[in-house]
Amino acid sequence: MSTPRPGPAPPPAAHYPHPHESAHLHVSGEAMYFDDLPELAGTAHAALGLATQAHARIVRLGLDAVRAMPGVIGVLTAADIPGPNDCGPIMHDDPILADGEVHYAGQPVFAVIAASHEAARRAARAAVIDYAPLPAMLDPLEAARRQSLVLPPMQLVRGDPAARLAGAPRRLAGQWQVGGQEHFYLEGQIACAAPREDGCIQLWSSTQHPTEMQHVVAQMLGLAANRVVVETRRMGGGFGGKESQSALFACVAALAAWTFRRPVKLRPDRDDDILITGKRHDFHYDYEVGFDDDGRVLALRIEMVARAGFSADLSGPVATRAVCHVDNAYYLSDVDIRALLARTNTQSNTAFRGFGGPQGALAIEHVLDSIARTLGRDPLDVRRLNFYGGEGRDTTPYGQTVADNVILELVAELEADSDYRARRAEIAAFNAASPVLKKGLALTPVKFGISFNLSHLNQAGALVHVYTDGSVLVNHGGTEMGQGVNTKVCQVVAHELGISLTRVRATATDTSKVANTSATAASTGADLNGQAAADAARRIRLRLAEFAARSWGDGASAAEVRFADDQVHVGGRTLAFAEVLRQAYLARVQLWSEGFYATPGLHWDAKSLSGHPFYYFAYGAAVSEVIVDTLTGEWRLLRADLVHDAGDSINPAIDRGQVEGAFIQGMGWLTMEELCRDADGRLLTHAPSTYKIPAAHDCPADLRVRLYPNRNSEDTILRSKAVGEPPLLLAFSVWFALRDAVAATGDGRSNPPLRAPATPEAILDAIDAVRAQAAAPATTPAT
């Protein structure tokens, strides 16, 4: 057998900035999204008829005019659902179609099936629905006062916060709130379904959770799960909005396909999508903090009221993660943290990148910033004073030890690299000389726990097929929404087999290939599915090593066989990987394998809100500098310095992109993405014309992004760390820089009542308040 001629070594499969596996398809327009798929013969189109009342009883559902519209094939209502009328992920309180009563403006009441997309949409507008209005609860604080909640309240207590608050040298109390956020994925919700032989259903769904779509469709139709196959090749964004809330669209498409025995496609337009689906939970905070003269927190009491909407959806896990992230990067010895999930007659809010973590962590950052301004200290100094430290200051309020803490070192590096102190002095001089334009600067840290709240969800499976030509096909339970999970999983498989990344391809996620998958969420996509794929590839490599040792080893053991650079090194020989595969196939060696992974060491007591819910923590920090026009409230982000701990990054290019995208998305949430409703509960910001998201010009001209080198101490996939959600919290620095600039319109020591999102109107209101406070007669400060 000839020895392969040496050539240039391919780039390493892992820890290298390979392009996204579909990048060439994205830029050429060849990437197939669900609306691009060729329609099956006879495909019909569905559209949803939406409620116009926030809360009402349906007196008459007039659909005769709908049925008479051109091209209409039929109309479906709740009465046509053969099984349970439910698509709720946990509490089963979320109807697919409203049945007798509507709970929010925008709730789907019926579905019309027509020959074309346009015909279905036009027909859906022809319905005549008579309502008997019912009292509508629109204010989450009022709902909380009336104990109108979707789930029982949560409370986490450590130490003796009441006594420590009473004895604290200084105290602050206040109320604050942060708004919600529309997901605004580029590709909207969409599902296509087709009946198959023997009473089966094939579903193509833009979803982060194919297994859940399989379950809800099977339940709705009264089928066994093995009769429903769900496929997801890629999504044009998800951000959590397609974790549970893709279920309604999947169910309607499947119901229509089942009823009319033909393929059906449901793609709502953007307005309907936004009106139907839930958002990031807006949070309202009521807090009291006790601290010493240096700014060290002695005790904290905080109550968080979240707008859940009309049903539970994922609000329980979201609130749990918020409670577990109130500490962010800080040791809190005595705390009383409460969370209430208010039932309101609005869209049922759901998962959104960070999953409650940003709302929890933002609260303590607001508290510490207020402490610093009250004391006249730099907020960074107060933050550093409260960081987690060594023994005695290394346990979270929920009882998990922070064993991998790098926040002190990471922040110190960023402080030096960003010239924080010098810029702080320069900004003070600028503001003193500038009556109209004011600058602000802020440095904020991040500590974010990685794992699902529910331990059993931290598992994954994968299939790896190796073909005799040396190519490899991998299928796993994760879903690709642009974040690069397929690329990373392919890198992991190539690394495990010692071959070039170009040899490995990922297929569509498919419930008939890998069963019982968890959602691609909680930043665990690469962690879980990468480990499962590595397990499958490792099994194949070990079989090949044993075969190679028997065939060419000259006494060498399987452990001595080495796979690298598309070659197999055994017994002093170097063989081409493909040649070894061909010989192994002739010898009837199994060249495919399944893999499985379950995250170790996790446990959680939902009643006491204590345990070890996270496998590890990801860290980061950001410095942002802004300039504000105090006459108009307009502002600009001048510079941002971002550092994120991605562990030993599998793909630095993808991880940097995730950091940048998360930062800009978080900035949008906190500064411009405002959800507005009218007095009757109708969402007014339901289109690109009325809902403002960050655009290219909102990205700072000076954006500095660095991955912090910190090989994971836990045995994660290739010692990497998650990078999907944690960097969103880096955007806190933008909001606090704006607050810093607003404070500069007074003496700099006031606590501006700046709302979030900090729209120009909110900034002007805060400036007016600061100036009014400065003009008021001096009073004795409260303790």
WOHUPE-V677253 format. One record per residue. PSI is psi in whole degrees, 0 to 359 (none if undefined). OMEGA is omega in degrees with one decimal (999 if undefined). Layout:
psi->PSI omega->OMEGA
psi->PSI omega->OMEGA
//
This chain:
psi->132 omega->-176.3
psi->150 omega->176.5
psi->131 omega->-179.2
psi->142 omega->178.0
psi->134 omega->-178.7
psi->143 omega->176.5
psi->184 omega->178.4
psi->133 omega->-179.6
psi->135 omega->177.4
psi->158 omega->177.0
psi->152 omega->-179.8
psi->145 omega->-177.8
psi->323 omega->-176.1
psi->161 omega->-179.4
psi->40 omega->-177.3
psi->144 omega->-175.5
psi->65 omega->175.8
psi->150 omega->175.7
psi->158 omega->174.9
psi->139 omega->-174.1
psi->338 omega->178.8
psi->14 omega->-176.1
psi->317 omega->-178.7
psi->331 omega->177.2
psi->324 omega->178.5
psi->310 omega->-174.2
psi->337 omega->179.4
psi->352 omega->-178.4
psi->11 omega->-177.7
psi->349 omega->179.2
psi->128 omega->-174.7
psi->113 omega->170.1
psi->173 omega->-169.3
psi->325 omega->-179.9
psi->350 omega->178.4
psi->345 omega->-175.8
psi->136 omega->176.0
psi->133 omega->-178.0
psi->139 omega->176.8
psi->155 omega->178.3
psi->132 omega->177.4
psi->13 omega->-178.8
psi->129 omega->173.0
psi->168 omega->-176.6
psi->143 omega->-178.7
psi->150 omega->171.5
psi->153 omega->-175.4
psi->138 omega->171.9
psi->126 omega->-170.6
psi->147 omega->176.6
psi->148 omega->177.6
psi->359 omega->-178.8
psi->147 omega->178.6
psi->325 omega->178.5
psi->120 omega->-176.9
psi->158 omega->171.8
psi->136 omega->178.4
psi->114 omega->-180.0
psi->317 omega->179.1
psi->130 omega->176.6
psi->96 omega->-176.0
psi->107 omega->-175.7
psi->6 omega->-179.6
psi->318 omega->180.0
psi->328 omega->177.8
psi->312 omega->-177.9
psi->333 omega->-177.7
psi->353 omega->-177.6
psi->150 omega->-178.6
psi->137 omega->174.2
psi->356 omega->-176.2
psi->132 omega->178.7
psi->323 omega->-179.9
psi->171 omega->-179.9
psi->140 omega->179.7
psi->139 omega->174.3
psi->182 omega->179.9
psi->329 omega->-178.8
psi->343 omega->-178.1
psi->358 omega->-178.9
psi->119 omega->-174.4
psi->332 omega->179.9
psi->206 omega->179.5
psi->136 omega->176.0
psi->75 omega->-172.6
psi->136 omega->173.0
psi->22 omega->178.2
psi->138 omega->-175.0
psi->333 omega->-175.2
psi->302 omega->-171.7
psi->350 omega->178.5
psi->47 omega->179.4
psi->25 omega->-173.0
psi->99 omega->-178.0
psi->148 omega->175.5
psi->310 omega->174.6
psi->140 omega->-177.8
psi->140 omega->-177.1
psi->90 omega->176.4
psi->336 omega->-177.7
psi->140 omega->176.2
psi->146 omega->-172.5
psi->354 omega->173.5
psi->154 omega->177.1
psi->117 omega->-174.8
psi->354 omega->-179.8
psi->131 omega->177.8
psi->131 omega->-179.0
psi->324 omega->179.6
psi->167 omega->175.5
psi->136 omega->176.9
psi->137 omega->-179.1
psi->127 omega->-175.0
psi->174 omega->-175.4
psi->338 omega->-179.6
psi->163 omega->178.8
psi->315 omega->-178.6
psi->318 omega->-179.8
psi->320 omega->179.4
psi->317 omega->-179.4
psi->316 omega->-179.9
psi->320 omega->-178.2
psi->324 omega->-178.8
psi->334 omega->-179.4
psi->353 omega->-174.6
psi->357 omega->-177.8
psi->150 omega->174.2
psi->112 omega->-177.7
psi->124 omega->175.6
psi->133 omega->-176.3
psi->151 omega->164.9
psi->104 omega->-174.1
psi->143 omega->174.6
psi->159 omega->178.4
psi->133 omega->-179.1
psi->130 omega->176.1
psi->113 omega->-176.4
psi->339 omega->-176.7
psi->117 omega->-179.2
psi->328 omega->178.7
psi->320 omega->176.5
psi->321 omega->177.7
psi->319 omega->179.2
psi->320 omega->179.1
psi->325 omega->-179.6
psi->5 omega->-178.4
psi->34 omega->173.1
psi->92 omega->-171.9
psi->151 omega->177.6
psi->339 omega->179.0
psi->160 omega->177.7
psi->153 omega->178.3
psi->154 omega->175.3
psi->145 omega->176.4
psi->130 omega->176.2
psi->119 omega->-179.4
psi->133 omega->171.3
psi->138 omega->178.6
psi->212 omega->-179.9
psi->74 omega->-173.6
psi->325 omega->-178.7
psi->314 omega->-179.7
psi->319 omega->-179.6
psi->325 omega->176.0
psi->315 omega->-178.3
psi->327 omega->-177.1
psi->3 omega->-177.0
psi->141 omega->178.0
psi->327 omega->-179.3
psi->149 omega->178.4
psi->148 omega->172.3
psi->145 omega->175.2
psi->150 omega->179.4
psi->173 omega->174.4
psi->149 omega->-178.8
psi->167 omega->177.0
psi->155 omega->174.9
psi->139 omega->-174.4
psi->175 omega->176.4
psi->192 omega->-177.6
psi->132 omega->174.6
psi->139 omega->-177.0
psi->319 omega->177.6
psi->44 omega->172.2
psi->146 omega->-178.6
psi->318 omega->174.0
psi->124 omega->-179.7
psi->182 omega->175.7
psi->139 omega->178.8
psi->142 omega->176.3
psi->143 omega->176.1
psi->135 omega->-178.7
psi->149 omega->178.3
psi->137 omega->175.1
psi->145 omega->178.1
psi->173 omega->-177.1
psi->155 omega->174.8
psi->35 omega->174.5
psi->30 omega->180.0
psi->163 omega->178.9
psi->133 omega->172.0
psi->130 omega->-177.2
psi->130 omega->171.2
psi->118 omega->-171.2
psi->134 omega->173.1
psi->86 omega->-171.9
psi->150 omega->173.6
psi->356 omega->-174.0
psi->75 omega->-179.2
psi->323 omega->-179.4
psi->321 omega->177.9
psi->324 omega->176.6
psi->320 omega->175.6
psi->315 omega->-178.2
psi->312 omega->-175.0
psi->324 omega->178.4
psi->315 omega->178.8
psi->318 omega->179.4
psi->315 omega->-177.8
psi->321 omega->-176.0
psi->356 omega->-178.8
psi->35 omega->-178.2
psi->157 omega->167.8
psi->150 omega->-177.1
psi->331 omega->-177.6
psi->355 omega->176.9
psi->0 omega->179.6
psi->122 omega->178.4
psi->128 omega->-179.3
psi->132 omega->-179.3
psi->137 omega->177.0
psi->110 omega->178.5
psi->310 omega->178.4
psi->156 omega->173.0
psi->152 omega->172.9
psi->56 omega->-178.5
psi->149 omega->178.0
psi->302 omega->176.0
psi->20 omega->-177.7
psi->339 omega->-177.5
psi->348 omega->178.6
psi->25 omega->175.9
psi->302 omega->178.1
psi->331 omega->-170.5
psi->0 omega->167.7
psi->348 omega->-174.5
psi->319 omega->-178.5
psi->317 omega->-177.4
psi->321 omega->176.3
psi->317 omega->-178.8
psi->316 omega->-178.7
psi->317 omega->179.1
psi->317 omega->-179.3
psi->319 omega->178.2
psi->317 omega->-179.9
psi->318 omega->178.8
psi->321 omega->179.8
psi->318 omega->-175.9
psi->316 omega->-173.3
psi->2 omega->175.6
psi->49 omega->177.7
psi->160 omega->177.2
psi->142 omega->179.9
psi->139 omega->-179.7
psi->133 omega->178.2
psi->111 omega->175.9
psi->96 omega->178.4
psi->150 omega->174.9
psi->171 omega->-171.9
psi->319 omega->-179.6
psi->312 omega->-179.8
psi->319 omega->178.4
psi->311 omega->-177.9
psi->324 omega->179.6
psi->327 omega->-175.3
psi->318 omega->-165.4
psi->155 omega->177.7
psi->170 omega->-173.4
psi->186 omega->165.6
psi->140 omega->179.6
psi->128 omega->168.0
psi->145 omega->-175.5
psi->143 omega->173.5
psi->133 omega->-173.9
psi->140 omega->170.8
psi->115 omega->-171.6
psi->158 omega->169.5
psi->132 omega->-177.8
psi->139 omega->173.0
psi->139 omega->-176.0
psi->166 omega->-179.9
psi->184 omega->-174.1
psi->343 omega->177.5
psi->344 omega->-178.9
psi->8 omega->178.1
psi->128 omega->-179.6
psi->128 omega->178.4
psi->329 omega->179.1
psi->150 omega->-179.4
psi->132 omega->169.7
psi->126 omega->-179.7
psi->136 omega->173.7
psi->127 omega->-179.2
psi->123 omega->176.2
psi->119 omega->-179.4
psi->141 omega->174.5
psi->106 omega->178.8
psi->329 omega->-170.6
psi->199 omega->-169.4
psi->343 omega->-178.6
psi->172 omega->-173.4
psi->319 omega->-176.8
psi->237 omega->179.0
psi->21 omega->-175.1
psi->326 omega->179.1
psi->305 omega->176.4
psi->325 omega->177.7
psi->314 omega->179.4
psi->323 omega->177.9
psi->315 omega->179.7
psi->326 omega->176.5
psi->315 omega->178.0
psi->320 omega->-177.4
psi->358 omega->178.4
psi->8 omega->174.6
psi->329 omega->179.5
psi->333 omega->-171.5
psi->245 omega->-176.2
psi->20 omega->-167.9
psi->143 omega->176.6
psi->123 omega->-179.7
psi->108 omega->-172.7
psi->322 omega->-175.0
psi->113 omega->-174.7
psi->152 omega->169.5
psi->102 omega->-175.6
psi->124 omega->-179.5
psi->147 omega->177.6
psi->130 omega->178.0
psi->135 omega->-177.6
psi->99 omega->-172.5
psi->132 omega->175.8
psi->117 omega->179.8
psi->159 omega->178.5
psi->64 omega->176.9
psi->174 omega->179.4
psi->144 omega->179.5
psi->111 omega->-174.8
psi->159 omega->-164.7
psi->193 omega->178.9
psi->143 omega->171.7
psi->140 omega->-176.6
psi->113 omega->-175.5
psi->331 omega->166.9
psi->49 omega->180.0
psi->336 omega->178.6
psi->314 omega->178.6
psi->320 omega->-178.8
psi->322 omega->177.9
psi->312 omega->-177.2
psi->327 omega->-179.2
psi->329 omega->-178.1
psi->312 omega->-177.6
psi->329 omega->176.5
psi->321 omega->177.6
psi->318 omega->179.4
psi->312 omega->-177.2
psi->322 omega->176.8
psi->321 omega->179.1
psi->321 omega->176.4
psi->313 omega->-178.0
psi->317 omega->-178.6
psi->325 omega->177.2
psi->322 omega->-178.4
psi->350 omega->-176.8
psi->28 omega->-179.6
psi->159 omega->174.7
psi->130 omega->-179.5
psi->328 omega->178.6
psi->322 omega->-179.7
psi->322 omega->178.4
psi->321 omega->177.2
psi->313 omega->-178.5
psi->321 omega->-179.2
psi->331 omega->-175.0
psi->2 omega->-179.1
psi->153 omega->167.4
psi->143 omega->179.9
psi->217 omega->-177.6
psi->200 omega->-176.0
psi->134 omega->-175.9
psi->339 omega->176.8
psi->37 omega->-173.2
psi->19 omega->-178.4
psi->132 omega->-179.4
psi->163 omega->176.5
psi->334 omega->179.6
psi->5 omega->168.9
psi->3 omega->179.5
psi->134 omega->177.5
psi->134 omega->176.3
psi->90 omega->-170.2
psi->345 omega->-173.9
psi->33 omega->-170.3
psi->122 omega->175.9
psi->14 omega->-171.3
psi->324 omega->-179.9
psi->312 omega->-179.1
psi->318 omega->-178.1
psi->314 omega->-179.5
psi->322 omega->179.3
psi->318 omega->178.3
psi->316 omega->-179.2
psi->319 omega->178.5
psi->317 omega->-179.7
psi->313 omega->-175.9
psi->328 omega->-176.5
psi->359 omega->-176.6
psi->42 omega->-172.9
psi->311 omega->-174.8
psi->315 omega->-179.7
psi->319 omega->180.0
psi->325 omega->176.3
psi->317 omega->179.5
psi->319 omega->179.5
psi->320 omega->-179.4
psi->321 omega->177.3
psi->318 omega->178.7
psi->319 omega->178.4
psi->312 omega->-177.0
psi->325 omega->179.6
psi->331 omega->-177.2
psi->358 omega->-174.1
psi->107 omega->-177.3
psi->336 omega->-174.2
psi->308 omega->-179.9
psi->132 omega->178.9
psi->140 omega->177.6
psi->157 omega->176.3
psi->153 omega->-178.5
psi->141 omega->177.5
psi->144 omega->172.6
psi->122 omega->-179.8
psi->144 omega->-178.7
psi->170 omega->177.5
psi->133 omega->163.4
psi->119 omega->-172.3
psi->127 omega->-179.1
psi->138 omega->-177.4
psi->118 omega->172.8
psi->161 omega->171.8
psi->148 omega->174.9
psi->319 omega->179.3
psi->120 omega->-172.0
psi->324 omega->-173.6
psi->343 omega->178.4
psi->346 omega->-177.1
psi->65 omega->177.6
psi->157 omega->-178.7
psi->157 omega->176.2
psi->162 omega->179.9
psi->156 omega->172.4
psi->135 omega->175.3
psi->127 omega->178.4
psi->127 omega->176.3
psi->125 omega->-177.4
psi->161 omega->-172.3
psi->348 omega->175.1
psi->1 omega->178.8
psi->0 omega->177.3
psi->159 omega->-173.1
psi->139 omega->176.6
psi->131 omega->-178.8
psi->138 omega->174.0
psi->135 omega->-178.7
psi->174 omega->-174.6
psi->356 omega->178.5
psi->161 omega->177.4
psi->141 omega->-178.0
psi->119 omega->178.1
psi->25 omega->-179.1
psi->350 omega->-174.7
psi->351 omega->174.4
psi->19 omega->-178.9
psi->323 omega->178.1
psi->320 omega->179.2
psi->313 omega->-178.8
psi->319 omega->178.9
psi->319 omega->176.2
psi->320 omega->177.2
psi->318 omega->-179.7
psi->315 omega->-179.9
psi->315 omega->178.5
psi->318 omega->178.4
psi->317 omega->-177.9
psi->325 omega->-178.2
psi->354 omega->179.4
psi->36 omega->-177.4
psi->170 omega->179.3
psi->147 omega->178.8
psi->330 omega->-178.3
psi->344 omega->179.7
psi->348 omega->-170.2
psi->136 omega->177.4
psi->144 omega->177.3
psi->141 omega->178.1
psi->176 omega->178.6
psi->145 omega->172.3
psi->134 omega->-170.1
psi->123 omega->-177.3
psi->347 omega->176.9
psi->356 omega->178.6
psi->307 omega->175.2
psi->121 omega->-172.6
psi->160 omega->170.1
psi->48 omega->-177.3
psi->156 omega->171.2
psi->162 omega->176.8
psi->150 omega->171.0
psi->94 omega->-171.9
psi->179 omega->178.2
psi->24 omega->178.1
psi->21 omega->-174.6
psi->2 omega->-172.9
psi->307 omega->-179.1
psi->322 omega->-179.6
psi->307 omega->-174.2
psi->307 omega->-174.6
psi->330 omega->174.4
psi->318 omega->178.6
psi->319 omega->179.9
psi->317 omega->179.0
psi->321 omega->176.8
psi->322 omega->178.2
psi->316 omega->178.7
psi->314 omega->-179.6
psi->323 omega->-179.9
psi->321 omega->178.6
psi->319 omega->178.7
psi->316 omega->-179.2
psi->320 omega->179.9
psi->322 omega->176.5
psi->317 omega->179.1
psi->322 omega->179.1
psi->318 omega->178.5
psi->319 omega->178.3
psi->315 omega->-179.0
psi->321 omega->179.1
psi->321 omega->178.1
psi->322 omega->-171.5
psi->321 omega->-173.0
psi->10 omega->-168.4
psi->338 omega->-176.4
psi->46 omega->178.5
psi->351 omega->179.3
psi->149 omega->178.8
psi->166 omega->177.4
psi->327 omega->-179.2
psi->340 omega->-179.0
psi->352 omega->178.5
psi->133 omega->-176.1
psi->135 omega->178.2
psi->120 omega->-179.9
psi->145 omega->174.1
psi->41 omega->178.9
psi->23 omega->-178.8
psi->160 omega->176.4
psi->123 omega->-177.8
psi->117 omega->-175.3
psi->131 omega->174.9
psi->37 omega->-179.2
psi->359 omega->179.1
psi->157 omega->173.2
psi->117 omega->-176.3
psi->147 omega->175.2
psi->139 omega->-179.1
psi->315 omega->-177.3
psi->325 omega->179.2
psi->319 omega->176.6
psi->321 omega->179.1
psi->317 omega->-179.2
psi->317 omega->179.6
psi->324 omega->178.7
psi->321 omega->178.4
psi->316 omega->178.8
psi->332 omega->178.8
psi->8 omega->177.2
psi->46 omega->173.1
psi->133 omega->-179.3
psi->123 omega->-175.7
psi->20 omega->172.4
psi->159 omega->179.1
psi->156 omega->171.4
psi->158 omega->175.4
psi->156 omega->-177.9
psi->150 omega->177.3
psi->140 omega->172.7
psi->126 omega->-178.1
psi->127 omega->-176.8
psi->159 omega->166.5
psi->11 omega->-176.8
psi->138 omega->171.3
psi->151 omega->-173.4
psi->130 omega->175.9
psi->106 omega->-174.7
psi->336 omega->-179.1
psi->313 omega->-178.6
psi->354 omega->-176.4
psi->53 omega->-179.3
psi->157 omega->177.5
psi->207 omega->-178.8
psi->74 omega->-171.9
psi->344 omega->-173.4
psi->137 omega->178.1
psi->322 omega->178.3
psi->177 omega->177.3
psi->143 omega->170.6
psi->142 omega->-174.4
psi->163 omega->177.1
psi->173 omega->176.3
psi->156 omega->-179.1
psi->146 omega->171.3
psi->127 omega->178.0
psi->141 omega->176.6
psi->129 omega->-177.7
psi->163 omega->171.3
psi->136 omega->-173.9
psi->135 omega->171.2
psi->109 omega->-174.2
psi->351 omega->177.1
psi->331 omega->-175.2
psi->343 omega->-174.6
psi->358 omega->177.3
psi->154 omega->-176.3
psi->169 omega->178.7
psi->141 omega->173.5
psi->115 omega->-174.9
psi->319 omega->-175.7
psi->144 omega->175.0
psi->132 omega->176.3
psi->116 omega->-174.9
psi->135 omega->173.8
psi->127 omega->178.9
psi->140 omega->179.8
psi->100 omega->178.3
psi->17 omega->-176.4
psi->217 omega->172.6
psi->91 omega->-168.7
psi->131 omega->174.9
psi->321 omega->-178.6
psi->95 omega->-176.5
psi->328 omega->-179.1
psi->313 omega->178.8
psi->318 omega->-178.3
psi->319 omega->176.0
psi->318 omega->178.5
psi->321 omega->177.3
psi->321 omega->178.0
psi->313 omega->-178.7
psi->314 omega->-178.3
psi->318 omega->179.5
psi->320 omega->179.9
psi->313 omega->-179.0
psi->321 omega->178.6
psi->320 omega->176.6
psi->322 omega->176.6
psi->320 omega->177.3
psi->315 omega->178.8
psi->317 omega->-170.9
psi->352 omega->-173.7
psi->335 omega->-173.3
psi->339 omega->-174.3
psi->93 omega->-174.9
psi->125 omega->175.4
psi->123 omega->-177.8
psi->136 omega->177.0
psi->153 omega->175.4
psi->181 omega->-175.4
psi->342 omega->179.9
psi->9 omega->175.7
psi->7 omega->-179.9
psi->131 omega->179.0
psi->123 omega->-177.7
psi->332 omega->-177.1
psi->75 omega->-173.2
psi->25 omega->-179.7
psi->161 omega->176.6
psi->337 omega->-179.5
psi->339 omega->-176.1
psi->347 omega->179.9
psi->121 omega->-170.8
psi->120 omega->174.3
psi->161 omega->179.7
psi->144 omega->176.8
psi->182 omega->-174.9
psi->323 omega->-176.2
psi->349 omega->177.8
psi->346 omega->176.2
psi->133 omega->-176.8
psi->147 omega->177.6
psi->332 omega->179.9
psi->93 omega->-179.7
psi->115 omega->-176.4
psi->117 omega->-175.8
psi->132 omega->179.6
psi->139 omega->173.2
psi->131 omega->-177.1
psi->122 omega->-178.1
psi->111 omega->-175.0
psi->78 omega->179.8
psi->126 omega->-173.8
psi->132 omega->177.4
psi->339 omega->175.1
psi->159 omega->-175.1
psi->63 omega->175.7
psi->176 omega->-178.6
psi->115 omega->-178.5
psi->27 omega->177.5
psi->30 omega->177.0
psi->176 omega->174.2
psi->158 omega->-178.6
psi->150 omega->-177.2
psi->11 omega->-177.8
psi->305 omega->-173.6
psi->318 omega->-171.5
psi->320 omega->-176.8
psi->344 omega->177.9
psi->329 omega->-178.4
psi->346 omega->176.1
psi->337 omega->-179.4
psi->349 omega->174.1
psi->325 omega->-175.9
psi->329 omega->179.8
psi->312 omega->-178.3
psi->317 omega->-179.0
psi->334 omega->172.1
psi->321 omega->175.5
psi->318 omega->177.9
psi->323 omega->178.1
psi->318 omega->179.7
psi->320 omega->178.0
psi->320 omega->178.5
psi->330 omega->-179.2
psi->347 omega->174.8
psi->348 omega->173.0
psi->225 omega->-179.1
psi->3 omega->179.2
psi->349 omega->-177.2
psi->356 omega->179.6
psi->161 omega->175.5
psi->93 omega->-174.8
psi->135 omega->177.6
psi->61 omega->-176.1
psi->127 omega->178.4
psi->164 omega->170.7
psi->123 omega->11.6
psi->146 omega->-178.7
psi->71 omega->175.6
psi->166 omega->176.2
psi->322 omega->178.4
psi->318 omega->179.4
psi->322 omega->178.9
psi->316 omega->179.4
psi->320 omega->177.7
psi->318 omega->-179.8
psi->322 omega->177.8
psi->315 omega->178.0
psi->318 omega->-178.8
psi->319 omega->179.5
psi->316 omega->-179.1
psi->323 omega->177.1
psi->322 omega->178.3
psi->320 omega->-179.1
psi->329 omega->-178.2
psi->345 omega->-177.7
psi->152 omega->176.4
psi->144 omega->-179.9
psi->139 omega->177.0
psi->162 omega->178.2
psi->124 omega->-177.2
psi->141 omega->178.7
psi->154 omega->175.6
psi->none omega->999
//
